[in-house]
Structure formats: C-alpha cells, structure tokens
C-alpha cells in the first residue's frame, strides 16, 4: 500500500472525527461550537475517492489470473465483506445493546429491533417523511451503503469477465448509472433508487480516474504537479457554498473534485510523504476504519471522564480531548480486534474457497 494513501486515510478519518466532535460538543453544553469545522465532512469525500483508486489497485493483481469470472467475483465480494462488515457489525451491536439497556440515556436517538436488523443487513430504514433511508442506527454507516454499491458495480464487471478495460469501464458504469438514474427516475425517495442515483457515487469514479493518471517522474515535476493540483483544489473549495448547501451534485463538484485533486497530489508526492509519514500512518492511517466506525461510540465514555477532570469548560480543549481520545482508543480496537479478526477471516476464506477448482 502506498504511504500517501495510508496518510490520506488517516487525514480523512481525523477530519470526520473533529467534525463530529464539534457537533457532539455543541449538543453537550458548548453552543459556541455550532457551525464549527463543518469542513470536516470533507473527509468522507476523500474516503470515497481513495476507495475508487484502491479497489482498482487491488484488482490489478488478478486481471491476468487464470481463475474463472465467477470465482473472481465471489472472492472479491467475500473479501470486501470481510474487510468492511465485521467491525461495522460489532459497532452496531454495541450501540444497540447499550440503547436496549439504558434507552433513557439517549436523547435524540431511537432504534427498534427491525431498525437494528436492517442496519446489520445493510438494508434501507424508513425514518419518516423527508429523511434519508440510507441511514443505519450507527449513523456513519451510511457511507458503507455507497461502498457496497460500488462493489456491486465492480462485481458486475468481473462477472462479465471485463478485466483488461476494468479501469475504464468502472468509472464509466458508475457515472452512467448515476446520471441516467437522475434523468430517467423522478421518484428518488425509493430506498434503492436513492442509493444508486446519489451523485456522491461519482466520487468513486473520480478515484478510478486518478488511478488511470500517470505519476510524474522526477522530484521537481512531482512537486510542480502536486502544487498545481492543490491550487486548483483550493479554487474549488473557495467557490464551494456553506455545508448546508453542499448537497447532491454540488458536493461532487465542490468537494469531490478537490478531493480527487488533493489525492492525486499526494500520490505524486509518494516518495516525499514516505520519508516522514510512518508514525502518523501507524497512528491514524492503518486504524482509520476503526477510528471512523467507533469514534462516535467512544465520545460518550470520554465525555464522562472529561467532565470529572473539569476540562470540559473549555470548548476547544473538550473537542481536542474527544478527538485524541477517540483516535487512541480506536488504535487499541484496531490492533486488538480489527487487524487480527480480518486476518483470521481472510485466512479461513482462503482455505475454504481458493482450494476449490475453478469452473
């Protein structure tokens, strides 16, 4: 894995954590944190762009594989499920269990068993008129619905044995589904329609496009290219409206495009980033998924501890402690649970599946 990718994953995760920490502070006695660091939501856009790139990078190794299309498709889907689902399931079960035991502790949250079950199965949830159905009880899990949409697109192409042109067919198919869906389908409130017509899916395509770009050779050219990419990204971000208005297609333009440009800049600077990023990558990059999934659950426990210290009176210090604490505890979760569990499940899957002859 490129060091620049590990680094940007860490940056993306911390952006989201700070954004949610500010939101948590606002609703827990720190009204001055309202509308603070809204830009942190940009971390999601970075994640989607990175995912588009990384999936093609991972599949690059199997394009010349002699295995059948069906074998590759099943293997791909299983490994993505192993990578994504267990940690999300653990977080969802933990949240629902705490809620079931002490529902009075949850002021702005409710969850029926049906909602819990649908969240575990990545199924839409009806939360009433005007609310998104792509909204599991572990709220940040909404992004995983879009991830699985992207995996479904890749799986379809693999199933039809489209390998050599995968890096071109993937962004084209994602874009076609999204654009045609928006044009031809008027009732986007239907759960699956809402998912497949969401313009944010185009950010996976942007990551795929970055994958097709060549990295400049030579440090000087790499620096110039990276600086130019970042400059254009800053223009997009400066033109972007406030967060409340960054929705649908505008998000893909104002945040998706700069996310892709910043990501490409990081790829160009791979050699330079690799020189000093190792400690940061181990702290925030490698455990970025655990940080993303568990930070909201960790906030409540940290809040109790912080209040006992008396530091919670200072809004900035409160947010800083929430952010740092969530990152540190998520590191423990990553090393104690996510990493060994993922390795074990992959090992079991390899033994059970890859020994079977391709048909």
C-alpha positions in Angstrom: 0.0 0.0 0.0 1.3 3.4 -0.9 2.3 5.5 2.1 0.5 8.5 0.7 -2.8 6.5 0.6 -2.3 5.4 4.2 -1.6 9.1 5.2 -4.7 10.4 3.4 -6.9 7.8 5.0 -5.7 9.0 8.4 -6.3 12.6 7.4 -9.8 11.7 6.2 -10.7 9.8 9.4 -9.4 12.7 11.7 -11.4 15.3 9.6 -14.6 13.3 10.2 -13.8 12.8 13.9 -13.1 16.5 14.5 -16.3 17.4 12.7 -18.4 15.0 14.8 -16.5 16.1 18.0 -17.6 19.7 17.3 -21.2 18.5 16.7 -21.0 16.5 19.9 -19.7 19.5 21.9 -22.5 21.7 20.5 -25.2 19.3 21.8 -23.4 18.8 25.2 -23.1 22.3 26.6 -20.9 24.0 24.1 -23.2 26.1 22.0 -20.2 28.1 20.7 -19.1 25.1 18.7 -22.2 25.4 16.4 -21.2 25.5 12.7 -17.6 25.0 13.7 -15.3 22.9 11.4 -18.0 21.9 9.0 -15.2 21.2 6.5 -14.5 18.0 8.4 -17.3 16.3 6.5 -14.9 16.6 3.5 -13.2 13.5 5.0 -16.0 11.3 3.6 -15.3 12.6 0.1 -11.6 11.8 0.5 -12.6 8.3 1.6 -14.7 7.7 -1.5 -12.1 8.9 -3.9 -9.4 6.8 -2.2 -11.8 3.8 -2.3 -12.2 4.1 -6.1 -8.4 4.1 -6.6 -7.6 1.4 -4.1 -10.2 -1.1 -5.5 -8.7 -0.8 -9.0 -5.2 -1.1 -7.5 -6.2 -4.3 -5.6 -7.9 -5.8 -8.7 -5.0 -5.0 -10.9 -3.2 -8.1 -9.4 -6.0 -10.5 -10.5 -6.7 -9.2 -14.1 -4.3 -11.8 -15.5 -5.5 -14.6 -13.2 -6.5 -17.9 -14.8 -9.4 -18.2 -12.4 -12.9 -18.0 -13.9 -15.0 -14.9 -13.8 -17.4 -16.4 -11.2 -14.6 -17.4 -9.0 -13.0 -14.0 -9.0 -16.3 -12.3 -8.4 -17.2 -14.4 -5.4 -13.7 -14.0 -4.0 -13.8 -10.2 -4.4 -17.2 -9.8 -2.7 -16.3 -12.1 0.1 -13.0 -10.3 0.9 -14.8 -6.9 0.8 -17.4 -8.2 3.2 -14.7 -9.5 5.5 -12.9 -6.1 5.3 -16.0 -3.9 6.0 -18.7 -5.8 7.8 -17.3 -7.3 11.0 -16.2 -4.1 12.6 -19.4 -2.3 11.5 -21.4 -5.2 12.9 -19.5 -5.0 16.2 -20.1 -1.3 16.5 -23.8 -1.7 15.6 -24.4 -4.5 18.1 -22.6 -2.5 20.8 -24.7 0.6 20.2 -28.0 -1.3 20.1 -27.1 -3.2 23.3 -26.4 0.0 25.2 -29.6 1.5 23.9 -31.7 -1.5 24.8 -30.3 -1.5 28.4 -30.5 2.3 29.0 -32.8 3.9 26.4 -33.3 6.9 28.7 -29.6 7.9 28.2 -30.3 8.5 24.5 -31.9 11.9 24.0 -32.1 12.2 20.2 -31.8 8.5 19.3 -34.3 5.7 18.9 -33.9 2.2 17.4 -36.4 -0.7 17.1 -35.2 -4.2 16.6 -36.3 -4.0 13.0 -34.1 -1.0 12.5 -31.2 -2.9 14.1 -31.7 -5.9 11.9 -31.9 -3.8 8.7 -28.8 -2.0 9.7 -26.9 -5.3 10.2 -28.1 -6.4 6.7 -27.3 -3.0 5.1 -30.9 -2.5 4.2 -32.7 0.9 4.0 -34.6 2.1 7.0 -37.8 4.2 6.9 -37.2 7.1 9.3 -40.2 9.1 8.2 -41.1 11.6 5.6 -38.2 13.8 4.3 -35.5 11.7 5.9 -32.9 9.6 4.1 -33.5 5.8 4.1 -29.7 5.3 3.8 -29.3 5.8 7.5 -28.4 2.9 9.7 -28.6 3.2 13.5 -24.8 3.5 13.6 -25.1 6.8 11.7 -21.7 7.0 9.9 -22.5 3.6 8.4 -24.4 5.4 5.6 -21.2 5.6 3.7 -20.9 1.8 3.6 -24.1 1.5 1.7 -22.4 3.6 -1.1 -19.3 1.4 -0.8 -21.3 -1.7 -1.4 -23.0 -0.1 -4.4 -19.5 0.5 -5.8 -18.5 -3.1 -5.0 -21.7 -4.3 -6.9 -20.6 -2.3 -10.0 -17.1 -3.9 -9.8 -18.6 -7.3 -9.2 -20.9 -7.0 -12.3 -17.9 -6.1 -14.5 -15.9 -9.0 -13.1 -18.8 -11.4 -13.6 -18.9 -10.5 -17.2 -15.2 -11.0 -17.4 -14.4 -7.4 -18.2 -10.8 -7.3 -16.9 -8.5 -5.6 -19.3 -10.7 -2.5 -19.5 -11.8 -2.5 -15.9 -10.1 0.8 -15.0 -12.1 2.5 -17.8 -15.3 0.5 -17.6 -15.7 1.0 -13.8 -15.9 4.8 -13.7 -18.0 4.8 -16.9 -20.6 2.4 -15.5 -20.8 4.2 -12.1 -21.3 7.5 -13.9 -23.8 6.0 -16.4 -25.9 4.5 -13.6 -25.9 7.7 -11.6 -26.6 10.1 -14.4 -29.2 8.1 -16.2 -30.9 7.3 -12.9 -31.1 11.0 -12.1 -32.5 11.8 -15.6 -34.9 8.9 -16.0 -36.2 8.3 -12.5 -38.2 11.1 -10.8 -39.1 9.3 -7.5 -35.7 9.2 -5.9 -37.2 8.7 -2.4 -37.5 4.9 -3.1 -34.7 3.4 -1.0 -32.5 1.7 -3.6 -33.2 4.5 -6.1 -32.0 7.0 -3.6 -28.8 5.0 -3.3 -27.9 4.4 -6.9 -28.8 7.9 -8.1 -26.9 9.7 -5.4 -24.3 11.9 -7.2 -21.8 11.2 -4.4 -21.3 7.9 -6.1 -19.4 9.8 -8.8 -16.6 10.3 -6.3 -15.7 6.6 -6.7 -15.4 7.3 -10.4 -13.0 10.2 -9.7 -10.8 7.8 -7.7 -10.8 5.5 -10.7 -9.8 8.3 -13.0 -6.9 9.2 -10.7 -5.8 5.6 -11.0 -5.5 6.0 -14.8 -3.2 9.0 -14.4 0.5 8.6 -14.6 2.6 9.8 -11.7 5.3 12.3 -12.9 8.9 11.2 -12.9 11.4 13.2 -11.0 11.0 15.2 -7.8 10.8 18.6 -9.4 8.0 17.6 -11.8 6.2 15.8 -9.0 6.3 18.9 -6.8 5.1 21.1 -9.6 2.2 18.7 -10.5 1.2 18.4 -6.8 1.3 22.1 -6.2 -0.8 22.7 -9.3 -3.3 20.1 -8.3 -3.6 21.5 -4.8 -4.0 25.1 -6.2 -6.9 24.0 -8.4 -8.4 22.1 -5.5 -8.3 25.3 -3.3 -10.2 27.2 -6.0 -13.0 24.6 -5.9 -13.1 24.7 -2.2 -13.1 28.5 -2.1 -16.1 28.5 -4.5 -18.0 25.9 -2.5 -21.1 27.1 -0.7 -21.6 26.5 3.0 -22.1 22.9 4.2 -25.8 23.1 4.4 -26.0 23.9 0.7 -23.3 21.3 -0.4 -25.7 18.6 -1.5 -26.1 16.1 -4.3 -24.3 17.1 -7.5 -22.8 20.3 -5.9 -21.0 18.1 -3.3 -19.4 16.1 -6.1 -18.3 19.2 -7.8 -17.2 21.4 -4.9 -15.8 18.6 -2.7 -15.4 15.5 -4.8 -13.2 17.3 -7.4 -10.8 18.8 -4.9 -10.7 15.5 -3.0 -9.5 13.8 -6.2 -7.0 16.6 -6.9 -5.6 16.5 -3.4 -5.4 12.7 -3.6 -3.5 12.9 -6.9 -1.2 15.5 -5.4 -0.4 13.1 -2.5 0.2 10.2 -5.0 2.6 12.4 -6.9 4.5 13.1 -3.7 4.7 9.5 -2.6 8.5 9.5 -2.2 8.4 12.7 -0.1 5.5 11.6 2.1 7.0 8.2 2.7 10.0 9.8 4.3 8.2 11.2 7.3 4.7 9.6 7.5 5.4 6.2 9.1 4.4 7.2 12.7 1.3 9.1 11.5 0.3 6.2 9.3 0.5 3.8 12.2 -1.4 6.1 14.5 -4.2 7.3 12.1 -3.8 5.7 8.7 -3.8 2.0 9.4 -6.6 2.2 12.1 -8.6 4.8 10.0 -11.6 2.4 9.6 -11.8 1.7 13.3 -11.5 5.4 14.0 -14.3 6.1 11.6 -16.6 3.4 12.9 -16.1 3.8 16.6 -15.3 7.4 17.3 -19.0 8.4 18.0 -19.4 5.5 20.4 -16.2 6.5 22.2 -17.3 10.1 22.7 -19.9 9.3 25.3 -17.4 7.4 27.5 -14.8 10.2 27.1 -17.4 12.8 28.0 -17.9 11.2 31.4 -14.1 11.2 32.0 -13.5 14.7 30.8 -16.3 16.1 33.0 -14.6 14.7 36.0 -11.3 16.4 35.1 -13.1 19.8 34.8 -11.6 20.4 31.4 -15.0 20.3 29.7 -15.5 24.0 30.4 -13.2 25.0 27.5 -14.8 24.1 24.2 -11.6 23.8 22.2 -9.9 21.6 24.8 -13.1 19.5 25.0 -13.1 18.9 21.3 -9.3 18.2 21.3 -9.7 15.6 24.0 -12.6 13.9 22.3 -10.6 13.7 19.1 -7.3 12.5 20.6 -9.1 10.1 22.9 -11.2 8.6 20.1 -8.1 8.1 18.0 -6.1 6.5 20.8 -8.9 4.1 21.8 -9.6 3.2 18.2 -5.9 2.3 17.8 -6.4 -0.3 20.5 -9.6 -1.6 18.9 -7.7 -1.8 15.6 -4.8 -3.8 17.0 -6.8 -5.9 19.4 -9.8 -6.7 17.2 -9.9 -5.3 13.6 -6.5 -6.4 12.4 -6.4 -9.9 13.9 -10.0 -10.6 13.1 -9.6 -9.5 9.4 -6.5 -11.6 9.0 -8.2 -14.7 10.6 -11.3 -14.4 8.4 -9.3 -13.9 5.3 -7.2 -16.9 6.2 -10.3 -19.1 6.7 -11.8 -17.8 3.5 -8.7 -18.6 1.5 -8.5 -22.2 2.8 -12.2 -22.8 2.3 -12.6 -21.1 -1.1 -9.4 -21.0 -3.0 -8.7 -24.7 -2.8 -11.8 -25.3 -4.9 -11.1 -25.8 -8.6 -12.3 -23.0 -10.9 -15.2 -23.9 -13.2 
